Amino acid sequence: MRQTESGVLYLVATPIGNLRDITFRAVDVLKQVDLIACEDTRHSRPLLDHYGISTPTTPLHEHNEDVASARLIERLQKGESIALISDAGTPLISDPGFPLVRRARSAGIRVVPVPGPCALVAALSASGLPADHFVFDGFLPRKSSARKAALEALRKESRTLIFYESSHRVGECLADIASVFPADRRLVIARELTKVFETIIDTSVGEALSLFEGDPNMRKGEFVLVLEGAPVVDRTDGLTADEERVLRILLEDCSVKTAASLTAKITGARREAVYRAALRWVEEKTTD
């Protein structure tokens, strides 16, 4: 049965490791579309050859996606069907494709997801950490100072935190996590998911770096880091999430009194409640 329609953009999830992780539907779509846009045509070739997919391919990556997207939209508007795939997993999840999807939707072109593997979901599901609420922050900044700043902003986040990291920077990333988060916070390191050397380690922030440095094999592959969220603290101040966000930003540059006063003016929150919250946060940061 034909799986594709004319003038439709298909977002096809491909294996994150084992070639057998692809769905039957994904294979059918890739065989039937007029064109496959690949993050890296060379990387995708083994998968396409394995399933006997002879559909023409074209590159769409972070360096050419603006120009390539415009060209693909023209082809879609002429009635061609196109599939977008990344090197691994679900397109657009820390991978190229957003400009293409945005342009397609703006042009009234139908965009159809063909779901399948996704590294962050695979790691989270096996982590043993809460999966009902989580934050996916993709790849953290490359430089340590920026990475620490990004981590610091998430230090009080109560939801499970998920990051991607490469083998070249994962050691530095673990060191920065240890400098920001409590040593007893649980941390799951997932490496080479669904591949032959898949490794999922349940450790802590304080022990993760030494564990990583003691195992040469941990320096290879692609990583997903799943970090336990902060303990949920009973809130007696009654501030909303937006009020908290404004207050935390102002506290970076203002005194407690000034930050509380400005937050109350900006958000309409009760000044007394804002002031109590500001005092508590400053005290928590001082004692950490």
Backbone as CSV, one residue per row, in Angstrom:
resi,resn,N_x,N_y,N_z,CA_x,CA_y,CA_z,C_x,C_y,C_z
1,MET,0.846,-1.202,0.000,0.000,0.000,0.000,0.878,1.247,0.000
2,ARG,0.515,2.225,-0.836,1.333,3.433,-0.933,1.230,4.247,0.346
3,GLN,2.385,4.690,0.860,2.447,5.399,2.126,2.584,6.913,1.947
4,THR,2.870,7.374,0.748,3.171,8.795,0.571,2.152,9.494,-0.326
5,GLU,2.099,10.838,-0.186,1.212,11.658,-0.994,2.056,12.734,-1.684
6,SER,1.533,13.291,-2.749,2.247,14.327,-3.491,2.284,15.636,-2.700
7,GLY,3.402,16.369,-2.830,3.522,17.671,-2.201,3.553,17.660,-0.684
8,VAL,4.028,16.567,-0.116,4.056,16.424,1.346,5.501,16.278,1.821
9,LEU,5.804,16.921,2.937,7.116,16.778,3.569,6.990,15.780,4.715
10,TYR,7.773,14.703,4.675,7.753,13.676,5.711,8.999,13.802,6.592
11,LEU,8.801,13.839,7.886,9.901,13.852,8.837,10.077,12.436,9.357
12,VAL,11.114,11.767,8.893,11.266,10.333,9.145,12.356,10.074,10.179
13,ALA,11.986,9.445,11.285,12.958,9.060,12.309,13.726,7.838,11.847
14,THR,15.041,7.887,11.995,15.906,6.786,11.581,16.674,6.241,12.779
15,PRO,17.306,5.081,12.654,17.961,4.455,13.803,19.005,5.343,14.465
16,ILE,19.083,5.249,15.803,20.126,5.946,16.538,21.333,5.034,16.746
17,GLY,21.231,3.802,16.277,22.329,2.858,16.416,22.079,1.646,15.533
18,ASN,21.363,0.678,16.063,21.059,-0.550,15.351,20.167,-0.258,14.147
19,LEU,20.564,-0.702,12.956,19.795,-0.440,11.747,18.387,-1.028,11.815
20,ARG,18.179,-2.030,12.653,16.863,-2.662,12.753,15.873,-1.829,13.545
21,ASP,16.338,-0.724,14.136,15.432,0.114,14.930,14.442,0.902,14.080
22,ILE,14.623,0.940,12.782,13.725,1.701,11.922,12.369,1.004,11.813
23,THR,11.297,1.773,11.593,9.970,1.178,11.491,9.670,0.743,10.060
24,PHE,8.711,-0.175,9.916,8.288,-0.619,8.589,7.762,0.569,7.789
25,ARG,6.989,1.430,8.438,6.424,2.584,7.756,7.518,3.506,7.242
26,ALA,8.555,3.715,8.054,9.641,4.603,7.641,10.318,4.082,6.383
27,VAL,10.556,2.786,6.322,11.188,2.192,5.141,10.305,2.399,3.919
28,ASP,8.998,2.158,4.082,8.073,2.338,2.950,8.083,3.777,2.451
29,VAL,8.053,4.735,3.392,8.039,6.148,2.999,9.322,6.513,2.262
30,LEU,10.462,6.071,2.779,11.742,6.405,2.159,11.863,5.796,0.754
31,LYS,11.223,4.672,0.530,11.252,4.050,-0.792,10.340,4.779,-1.782
32,GLN,9.279,5.394,-1.277,8.241,5.922,-2.165,8.333,7.423,-2.440
33,VAL,8.998,8.194,-1.604,9.085,9.631,-1.853,9.953,9.906,-3.086
34,ASP,9.846,11.117,-3.591,10.631,11.499,-4.770,12.067,11.852,-4.421
35,LEU,12.272,12.292,-3.159,13.598,12.761,-2.772,13.769,12.610,-1.261
36,ILE,15.001,12.311,-0.833,15.314,12.242,0.593,16.352,13.312,0.900
37,ALA,16.014,14.223,1.786,16.966,15.240,2.245,17.675,14.679,3.481
38,CYS,19.004,14.584,3.410,19.792,13.943,4.471,20.727,14.954,5.139
39,GLU,20.900,14.806,6.431,21.882,15.636,7.127,23.266,15.393,6.541
40,ASP,23.573,14.125,6.254,24.835,13.750,5.616,24.541,12.553,4.721
41,THR,24.588,12.755,3.418,24.239,11.676,2.496,25.166,10.479,2.648
42,ARG,26.414,10.719,2.995,27.362,9.611,3.181,27.003,8.788,4.408
43,HIS,26.580,9.466,5.456,26.209,8.763,6.689,24.934,7.942,6.476
44,SER,24.013,8.464,5.682,22.730,7.786,5.470,22.822,6.629,4.484
45,ARG,23.867,6.609,3.657,23.972,5.605,2.613,23.916,4.158,3.125
46,PRO,24.630,3.794,4.218,24.542,2.408,4.703,23.115,1.997,5.066
47,LEU,22.362,2.903,5.666,20.974,2.597,6.018,20.135,2.385,4.763
48,LEU,20.267,3.283,3.807,19.473,3.178,2.582,19.838,1.925,1.795
49,ASP,21.127,1.636,1.718,21.564,0.421,1.006,21.063,-0.839,1.706
50,HIS,21.072,-0.831,3.025,20.654,-2.001,3.799,19.209,-2.374,3.487
51,TYR,18.368,-1.382,3.264,16.954,-1.654,3.006,16.585,-1.518,1.530
52,GLY,17.594,-1.450,0.678,17.336,-1.401,-0.759,16.577,-0.164,-1.188
53,ILE,16.881,0.967,-0.569,16.211,2.230,-0.885,17.054,2.987,-1.906
54,SER,16.519,3.138,-3.104,17.275,3.774,-4.187,16.806,5.205,-4.473
55,THR,15.986,5.754,-3.625,15.474,7.114,-3.805,16.630,8.111,-3.857
56,PRO,16.594,9.085,-4.769,17.654,10.110,-4.830,17.772,10.869,-3.510
57,THR,18.962,11.312,-3.192,19.201,12.045,-1.952,19.804,13.414,-2.240
58,THR,19.653,14.309,-1.275,20.257,15.638,-1.354,20.650,16.070,0.048
59,PRO,21.746,16.800,0.200,22.172,17.188,1.548,21.369,18.369,2.095
60,LEU,21.059,18.293,3.372,20.467,19.418,4.092,21.072,19.399,5.491
61,HIS,22.017,20.321,5.713,22.722,20.352,6.990,22.798,21.784,7.498
62,GLU,23.425,21.972,8.649,23.416,23.291,9.293,24.099,24.377,8.463
63,HIS,24.950,23.994,7.535,25.676,24.985,6.744,24.954,25.390,5.458
64,ASN,23.966,24.604,5.040,23.302,24.933,3.773,21.782,24.962,3.881
65,GLU,21.240,24.783,5.088,19.799,24.538,5.181,18.933,25.713,4.750
66,ASP,19.412,26.944,4.850,18.590,28.054,4.390,18.397,28.005,2.870
67,VAL,19.509,27.829,2.154,19.437,27.748,0.691,18.732,26.463,0.256
68,ALA,19.097,25.349,0.889,18.503,24.062,0.521,17.010,24.043,0.801
69,SER,16.590,24.675,1.910,15.167,24.684,2.258,14.340,25.394,1.198
70,ALA,14.844,26.518,0.706,14.122,27.265,-0.329,13.945,26.407,-1.588
71,ARG,14.995,25.692,-1.945,14.931,24.833,-3.135,13.941,23.678,-2.941
72,LEU,13.932,23.106,-1.741,13.033,21.982,-1.462,11.574,22.434,-1.421
73,ILE,11.337,23.626,-0.910,9.972,24.148,-0.886,9.435,24.283,-2.309
74,GLU,10.275,24.744,-3.211,9.861,24.875,-4.614,9.454,23.508,-5.182
75,ARG,10.224,22.490,-4.854,9.917,21.152,-5.363,8.636,20.607,-4.745
76,LEU,8.443,20.875,-3.457,7.211,20.443,-2.797,5.996,21.134,-3.414
77,GLN,6.137,22.414,-3.716,5.034,23.162,-4.316,4.710,22.682,-5.730
78,LYS,5.656,22.026,-6.371,5.417,21.454,-7.698,4.798,20.062,-7.616
79,GLY,4.620,19.579,-6.365,3.937,18.295,-6.202,4.824,17.125,-5.838
80,GLU,6.108,17.346,-5.658,6.983,16.247,-5.261,6.813,15.946,-3.774
81,SER,7.063,14.715,-3.399,7.062,14.330,-1.990,8.510,14.182,-1.544
82,ILE,8.812,14.692,-0.353,10.183,14.713,0.144,10.224,14.203,1.580
83,ALA,11.223,13.401,1.892,11.443,12.936,3.259,12.699,13.604,3.805
84,LEU,12.627,14.010,5.046,13.789,14.577,5.732,14.261,13.596,6.785
85,ILE,15.558,13.272,6.764,16.134,12.407,7.793,17.411,13.058,8.323
86,SER,17.724,12.768,9.567,18.976,13.240,10.154,19.945,12.068,10.214
87,ASP,21.133,12.301,10.744,22.105,11.213,10.835,21.599,10.096,11.733
88,ALA,20.805,10.455,12.743,20.270,9.458,13.669,19.127,10.062,14.461
89,GLY,18.079,9.282,14.656,16.981,9.720,15.500,15.932,10.528,14.764
90,THR,15.230,11.361,15.521,14.117,12.141,14.997,14.598,13.482,14.453
91,PRO,14.252,13.828,13.216,14.692,15.099,12.640,14.325,16.296,13.520
92,LEU,15.180,17.315,13.485,15.030,18.583,14.194,15.397,18.512,15.671
93,ILE,15.469,17.317,16.266,15.823,17.217,17.680,17.343,17.312,17.787
94,SER,17.835,18.542,18.011,19.272,18.845,17.976,19.886,18.502,16.625
95,ASP,19.087,18.569,15.581,19.537,18.292,14.223,18.925,19.333,13.274
96,PRO,19.450,19.450,12.053,18.929,20.427,11.097,17.484,20.134,10.693
97,GLY,16.834,21.140,10.113,15.503,20.934,9.555,14.466,21.965,9.953
98,PHE,14.731,22.728,11.016,13.724,23.677,11.478,13.339,24.698,10.412
99,PRO,14.297,25.339,9.704,13.902,26.300,8.666,13.023,25.674,7.588
100,LEU,13.309,24.430,7.235,12.516,23.751,6.213,11.087,23.532,6.694
101,VAL,10.931,23.048,7.906,9.590,22.792,8.439,8.821,24.101,8.603
102,ARG,9.479,25.131,9.106,8.814,26.422,9.282,8.337,26.974,7.932
103,ARG,9.202,26.894,6.926,8.823,27.399,5.599,7.691,26.566,5.005
104,ALA,7.763,25.259,5.215,6.732,24.381,4.662,5.370,24.714,5.265
105,ARG,5.327,24.874,6.562,4.056,25.166,7.215,3.550,26.559,6.820
106,SER,4.462,27.504,6.694,4.059,28.851,6.285,3.497,28.853,4.861
107,ALA,3.989,27.931,4.032,3.536,27.845,2.643,2.309,26.962,2.480
108,GLY,1.799,26.436,3.590,0.621,25.586,3.525,0.900,24.168,3.077
109,ILE,2.167,23.784,3.134,2.559,22.420,2.760,2.343,21.487,3.942
110,ARG,1.772,20.346,3.697,1.508,19.382,4.760,2.825,18.768,5.246
111,VAL,3.000,18.756,6.558,4.188,18.160,7.180,3.736,16.958,7.997
112,VAL,4.274,15.782,7.682,3.832,14.536,8.316,4.985,13.898,9.094
113,PRO,4.846,13.729,10.415,5.885,13.035,11.176,5.750,11.516,11.024
114,VAL,6.867,10.872,10.806,6.910,9.407,10.789,7.765,9.011,11.992
115,PRO,7.129,8.779,13.142,7.869,8.640,14.404,8.708,7.380,14.475
116,GLY,9.669,7.438,15.392,10.559,6.303,15.590,11.592,6.632,16.643
117,PRO,12.839,6.174,16.474,13.870,6.341,17.493,14.170,7.794,17.831
118,CYS,14.471,8.042,19.111,14.890,9.352,19.590,15.773,9.103,20.812
119,ALA,17.023,9.533,20.753,17.994,9.197,21.791,17.576,9.706,23.165
120,LEU,17.015,10.913,23.230,16.667,11.451,24.546,15.556,10.628,25.190
121,VAL,14.578,10.191,24.401,13.480,9.379,24.940,13.988,7.997,25.348
122,ALA,14.860,7.417,24.516,15.415,6.100,24.834,16.188,6.139,26.146
123,ALA,17.029,7.163,26.315,17.823,7.283,27.542,16.943,7.537,28.756
124,LEU,15.989,8.434,28.616,15.109,8.760,29.740,14.309,7.549,30.182
125,SER,13.791,6.794,29.232,12.949,5.652,29.574,13.707,4.588,30.358
126,ALA,15.019,4.483,30.113,15.823,3.458,30.781,16.586,3.993,31.987
127,SER,16.462,5.274,32.282,17.301,5.903,33.306,16.888,5.596,34.738
128,GLY,15.617,5.311,34.935,15.136,5.134,36.301,14.868,6.452,37.002
129,LEU,14.985,7.559,36.288,14.674,8.879,36.822,13.269,9.286,36.372
130,PRO,12.624,10.201,37.088,11.253,10.581,36.740,11.121,11.008,35.282
131,ALA,10.145,10.424,34.602,9.966,10.700,33.178,8.657,11.434,32.888
132,ASP,7.905,11.768,33.951,6.626,12.443,33.714,6.801,13.925,33.397
133,HIS,7.868,14.519,33.942,8.196,15.912,33.632,9.707,16.003,33.433
134,PHE,10.138,16.547,32.304,11.576,16.640,32.058,11.875,17.842,31.178
135,VAL,13.153,18.234,31.177,13.637,19.345,30.356,14.752,18.818,29.467
136,PHE,14.597,18.985,28.156,15.651,18.603,27.223,16.370,19.861,26.774
137,ASP,17.662,19.953,27.047,18.418,21.164,26.730,19.418,20.945,25.602
138,GLY,19.309,19.818,24.903,20.167,19.575,23.752,21.642,19.569,24.098
139,PHE,22.470,20.108,23.196,23.900,20.225,23.428,24.183,21.506,24.208
140,LEU,24.896,21.389,25.298,25.279,22.557,26.076,26.355,23.351,25.323
141,PRO,26.579,24.616,25.686,27.613,25.421,25.009,28.985,24.743,25.051
142,ARG,29.796,25.029,24.050,31.107,24.393,23.942,32.100,24.915,24.981
143,LYS,32.059,26.224,25.281,33.008,26.804,26.222,32.548,26.597,27.661
144,SER,33.510,26.325,28.518,33.189,25.989,29.904,32.426,27.100,30.615
145,SER,32.829,28.348,30.417,32.168,29.454,31.114,30.697,29.550,30.728
146,ALA,30.420,29.421,29.428,29.035,29.475,28.960,28.268,28.240,29.401
147,ARG,28.945,27.109,29.409,28.294,25.868,29.830,27.906,25.929,31.304
148,LYS,28.808,26.443,32.138,28.500,26.584,33.559,27.342,27.542,33.786
149,ALA,27.304,28.607,33.013,26.211,29.573,33.149,24.875,28.915,32.801
150,ALA,24.877,28.103,31.742,23.652,27.405,31.347,23.225,26.410,32.410
151,LEU,24.189,25.713,32.998,23.886,24.749,34.055,23.395,25.446,35.318
152,GLU,24.011,26.576,35.637,23.615,27.331,36.828,22.152,27.757,36.729
153,ALA,21.725,28.110,35.534,20.333,28.525,35.335,19.356,27.382,35.572
154,LEU,19.865,26.144,35.514,19.019,24.963,35.702,19.199,24.323,37.073
155,ARG,19.998,24.931,37.935,20.377,24.300,39.201,19.181,23.996,40.103
156,LYS,18.187,24.863,40.086,17.015,24.662,40.940,15.844,24.014,40.202
157,GLU,16.073,23.607,38.954,15.009,22.982,38.169,14.645,21.621,38.773
158,SER,13.369,21.414,39.072,12.939,20.171,39.729,12.656,19.047,38.733
159,ARG,12.514,19.387,37.460,12.268,18.348,36.462,13.582,17.655,36.072
160,THR,13.476,16.422,35.606,14.645,15.691,35.127,15.268,16.450,33.955
161,LEU,16.597,16.571,33.967,17.322,17.316,32.935,18.015,16.351,31.986
162,ILE,17.939,16.634,30.695,18.550,15.756,29.690,19.417,16.591,28.760
163,PHE,20.645,16.109,28.537,21.585,16.793,27.650,22.182,15.795,26.668
164,TYR,22.538,16.270,25.483,23.359,15.507,24.550,24.798,15.978,24.716
165,GLU,25.749,15.087,24.471,27.151,15.495,24.495,27.978,14.567,23.619
166,SER,29.034,15.125,23.051,29.926,14.342,22.200,31.048,13.749,23.042
167,SER,31.745,12.771,22.469,32.848,12.121,23.180,33.988,13.096,23.432
168,HIS,34.102,14.141,22.608,35.211,15.092,22.737,35.046,16.028,23.935
169,ARG,33.804,16.248,24.364,33.566,17.215,25.434,32.884,16.649,26.662
170,VAL,32.537,15.369,26.641,31.737,14.839,27.745,32.481,14.910,29.078
171,GLY,33.813,14.702,29.068,34.580,14.794,30.307,34.522,16.198,30.901
172,GLU,34.723,17.211,30.061,34.649,18.590,30.524,33.244,18.925,31.012
173,CYS,32.253,18.389,30.325,30.864,18.631,30.714,30.573,18.030,32.080
174,LEU,31.035,16.818,32.327,30.828,16.178,33.628,31.508,16.967,34.745
175,ALA,32.679,17.520,34.441,33.389,18.335,35.430,32.592,19.593,35.758
176,ASP,32.018,20.219,34.745,31.232,21.426,34.983,29.939,21.114,35.728
177,ILE,29.334,19.981,35.413,28.131,19.574,36.150,28.459,19.398,37.624
178,ALA,29.624,18.793,37.907,30.044,18.571,39.295,30.318,19.885,40.021
179,SER,30.684,20.931,39.278,30.974,22.218,39.906,29.711,23.021,40.204
180,VAL,28.585,22.599,39.626,27.336,23.356,39.774,26.304,22.621,40.635
181,PHE,26.191,21.309,40.452,25.133,20.547,41.111,25.657,19.795,42.337
182,PRO,24.793,19.502,43.303,25.201,18.745,44.495,25.783,17.390,44.125
183,ALA,26.767,16.952,44.881,27.472,15.708,44.570,26.577,14.482,44.643
184,ASP,25.524,14.533,45.455,24.669,13.360,45.615,23.529,13.295,44.601
185,ARG,23.455,14.257,43.715,22.391,14.244,42.700,22.629,13.084,41.738
186,ARG,21.618,12.294,41.442,21.762,11.142,40.553,22.004,11.590,39.114
187,LEU,22.874,10.869,38.446,23.218,11.169,37.054,23.346,9.858,36.291
188,VAL,22.634,9.749,35.185,22.701,8.553,34.343,23.417,8.922,33.050
189,ILE,24.450,8.141,32.726,25.233,8.352,31.510,24.860,7.247,30.526
190,ALA,24.255,7.627,29.403,23.872,6.657,28.381,24.775,6.856,27.163
191,ARG,25.449,5.792,26.746,26.416,5.887,25.642,26.118,4.852,24.571
192,GLU,26.235,5.274,23.309,26.086,4.353,22.181,24.748,3.609,22.230
193,LEU,23.676,4.313,22.444,22.362,3.691,22.579,21.987,2.840,21.361
194,THR,21.514,1.660,21.636,21.063,0.610,20.708,22.175,0.038,19.840
195,LYS,23.421,0.429,20.088,24.546,-0.142,19.344,25.147,-1.312,20.124
196,VAL,26.146,-1.938,19.551,26.758,-3.126,20.157,27.323,-2.821,21.542
197,PHE,27.928,-1.637,21.705,28.576,-1.311,22.976,27.732,-0.345,23.814
198,GLU,26.421,-0.504,23.720,25.524,0.324,24.527,25.872,0.208,26.013
199,THR,25.958,1.361,26.654,26.284,1.411,28.086,25.374,2.435,28.757
200,ILE,24.718,2.018,29.835,23.883,2.928,30.617,24.307,2.802,32.073
201,ILE,24.895,3.854,32.595,25.470,3.821,33.941,24.710,4.754,34.865
202,ASP,24.310,4.212,35.999,23.618,4.992,37.028,24.645,5.378,38.084
203,THR,24.928,6.655,38.195,25.952,7.106,39.130,25.468,8.382,39.819
204,SER,26.378,9.172,40.323,26.032,10.444,40.957,26.909,11.538,40.360
205,VAL,26.505,12.772,40.576,27.278,13.905,40.069,28.703,13.866,40.610
206,GLY,28.860,13.506,41.889,30.176,13.501,42.514,31.090,12.388,42.037
207,GLU,30.522,11.292,41.554,31.320,10.133,41.147,31.475,9.996,39.637
208,ALA,30.683,10.717,38.880,30.621,10.507,37.431,31.950,10.749,36.726
209,LEU,32.646,11.822,37.068,33.872,12.161,36.351,34.958,11.117,36.574
210,SER,35.158,10.675,37.814,36.184,9.664,38.080,35.837,8.350,37.400
211,LEU,34.573,8.018,37.356,34.127,6.800,36.665,34.437,6.921,35.178
212,PHE,34.167,8.079,34.613,34.435,8.327,33.199,35.925,8.242,32.908
213,GLU,36.737,8.878,33.736,38.183,8.911,33.507,38.826,7.549,33.716
214,GLY,38.200,6.687,34.489,38.769,5.362,34.768,38.451,4.320,33.721
215,ASP,37.638,4.650,32.737,37.249,3.683,31.714,37.509,4.267,30.328
216,PRO,38.557,3.817,29.626,38.890,4.349,28.296,37.742,4.224,27.300
217,ASN,36.913,3.195,27.452,35.806,2.999,26.528,34.763,4.107,26.634
218,MET,34.733,4.788,27.782,33.757,5.846,27.983,34.110,7.109,27.196
219,ARG,35.233,7.110,26.533,35.649,8.275,25.748,35.211,8.158,24.290
220,LYS,34.430,7.141,23.984,34.014,6.905,22.608,32.496,6.962,22.493
221,GLY,32.019,7.431,21.341,30.589,7.376,21.062,29.843,8.664,21.348
222,GLU,28.538,8.576,21.236,27.650,9.703,21.495,26.968,9.481,22.845
223,PHE,26.778,10.569,23.587,26.293,10.462,24.956,24.972,11.202,25.170
224,VAL,24.155,10.626,26.058,22.994,11.321,26.599,23.167,11.324,28.118
225,LEU,23.110,12.510,28.712,23.243,12.656,30.154,21.868,12.964,30.736
226,VAL,21.443,12.150,31.696,20.136,12.336,32.320,20.370,12.653,33.792
227,LEU,20.012,13.858,34.201,20.335,14.354,35.537,19.071,14.528,36.378
228,GLU,19.118,14.031,37.566,17.987,14.162,38.486,17.697,15.631,38.775
229,GLY,16.424,15.967,38.844,16.036,17.339,39.139,16.214,17.668,40.609
230,ALA,16.129,18.950,40.929,16.253,19.401,42.315,15.040,18.959,43.119
231,PRO,15.226,18.734,44.414,14.077,18.386,45.261,13.018,19.475,45.190
232,VAL,11.770,19.067,45.186,10.679,20.039,45.139,10.516,20.649,46.530
233,VAL,10.584,21.959,46.581,10.467,22.675,47.852,9.067,23.257,47.968
234,ASP,8.444,23.042,49.118,7.128,23.640,49.343,7.253,25.148,49.267
235,ARG,6.441,25.758,48.463,6.529,27.196,48.255,5.447,27.899,49.062
236,THR,5.882,28.732,49.969,4.941,29.468,50.804,4.755,30.889,50.294
237,ASP,5.570,31.285,49.314,5.473,32.662,48.845,4.383,32.843,47.796
238,GLY,3.952,31.734,47.154,2.852,31.822,46.211,3.162,32.521,44.914
239,LEU,4.430,32.622,44.510,4.781,33.288,43.257,4.511,32.374,42.071
240,THR,4.125,32.970,40.971,3.960,32.201,39.746,5.327,31.983,39.102
241,ALA,5.348,31.097,38.096,6.608,30.816,37.400,7.165,32.082,36.745
242,ASP,6.306,32.902,36.145,6.755,34.137,35.508,7.311,35.129,36.533
243,GLU,6.657,35.208,37.688,7.122,36.113,38.738,8.488,35.672,39.259
244,GLU,8.651,34.357,39.408,9.944,33.819,39.838,11.025,34.140,38.819
245,ARG,10.699,33.966,37.546,11.695,34.190,36.498,12.177,35.642,36.509
246,VAL,11.244,36.570,36.605,11.608,37.989,36.632,12.464,38.296,37.861
247,LEU,12.073,37.764,38.998,12.811,38.027,40.235,14.229,37.479,40.159
248,ARG,14.386,36.271,39.640,15.725,35.667,39.567,16.630,36.467,38.634
249,ILE,16.076,36.963,37.544,16.874,37.771,36.616,17.333,39.059,37.294
250,LEU,16.425,39.715,37.987,16.759,40.983,38.636,17.746,40.795,39.777
251,LEU,17.671,39.658,40.462,18.588,39.411,41.574,20.035,39.263,41.120
252,GLU,20.234,39.002,39.836,21.600,38.873,39.328,22.341,40.209,39.363
253,ASP,21.588,41.328,39.292,22.226,42.641,39.216,21.733,43.639,40.262
254,CYS,20.686,43.284,40.994,20.094,44.227,41.944,20.132,43.681,43.370
255,SER,19.979,44.564,44.321,19.855,44.149,45.714,18.508,43.464,45.909
256,VAL,18.369,42.768,47.020,17.115,42.078,47.309,15.949,43.066,47.326
257,LYS,16.151,44.185,47.981,15.086,45.184,48.102,14.672,45.726,46.736
258,THR,15.663,46.090,45.922,15.369,46.643,44.600,14.730,45.602,43.688
259,ALA,15.285,44.382,43.708,14.744,43.316,42.859,13.302,43.004,43.227
260,ALA,13.020,42.949,44.512,11.652,42.669,44.962,10.699,43.782,44.543
261,SER,11.138,45.019,44.710,10.290,46.159,44.358,9.990,46.187,42.867
262,LEU,11.033,45.983,42.038,10.844,46.011,40.591,9.980,44.841,40.113
263,THR,10.192,43.665,40.701,9.393,42.500,40.329,7.921,42.745,40.614
264,ALA,7.636,43.315,41.769,6.244,43.620,42.131,5.624,44.604,41.139
265,LYS,6.408,45.599,40.719,5.894,46.586,39.774,5.666,45.972,38.389
266,ILE,6.594,45.120,37.968,6.518,44.531,36.629,5.405,43.503,36.524
267,THR,5.279,42.655,37.543,4.358,41.514,37.465,3.044,41.711,38.194
268,GLY,3.013,42.651,39.132,1.808,42.829,39.929,1.742,41.924,41.135
269,ALA,2.816,41.184,41.404,2.851,40.293,42.573,2.916,41.112,43.861
270,ARG,2.522,40.483,44.962,2.597,41.166,46.253,4.054,41.372,46.633
271,ARG,4.418,42.583,46.996,5.808,42.905,47.284,6.332,42.096,48.464
272,GLU,5.498,41.880,49.479,5.941,41.132,50.656,6.308,39.694,50.289
273,ALA,5.498,39.075,49.434,5.763,37.697,49.016,7.043,37.624,48.185
274,VAL,7.204,38.610,47.296,8.400,38.642,46.449,9.648,38.844,47.308
275,TYR,9.550,39.714,48.274,10.700,40.001,49.145,11.099,38.751,49.935
276,ARG,10.117,38.010,50.465,10.417,36.776,51.208,11.105,35.752,50.309
277,ALA,10.590,35.628,49.094,11.195,34.677,48.159,12.622,35.073,47.828
278,ALA,12.861,36.348,47.606,14.209,36.827,47.274,15.177,36.538,48.417
279,LEU,14.749,36.806,49.647,15.603,36.526,50.806,15.941,35.046,50.900
280,ARG,14.939,34.199,50.664,15.159,32.752,50.756,16.135,32.283,49.693
281,TRP,15.989,32.777,48.460,16.873,32.329,47.373,18.305,32.789,47.611
282,VAL,18.460,34.011,48.083,19.805,34.510,48.356,20.458,33.684,49.466
283,GLU,19.680,33.339,50.466,20.217,32.530,51.569,20.592,31.131,51.093
284,GLU,19.741,30.528,50.239,20.030,29.196,49.700,21.316,29.216,48.886
285,LYS,21.484,30.255,48.070,22.677,30.336,47.224,23.925,30.529,48.068
286,THR,23.795,31.255,49.165,24.938,31.506,50.036,25.378,30.244,50.765
287,THR,24.414,29.385,51.124,24.728,28.173,51.897,25.113,26.998,51.040
288,ASP,24.824,27.066,49.704,25.183,25.950,48.802,26.691,25.807,48.658
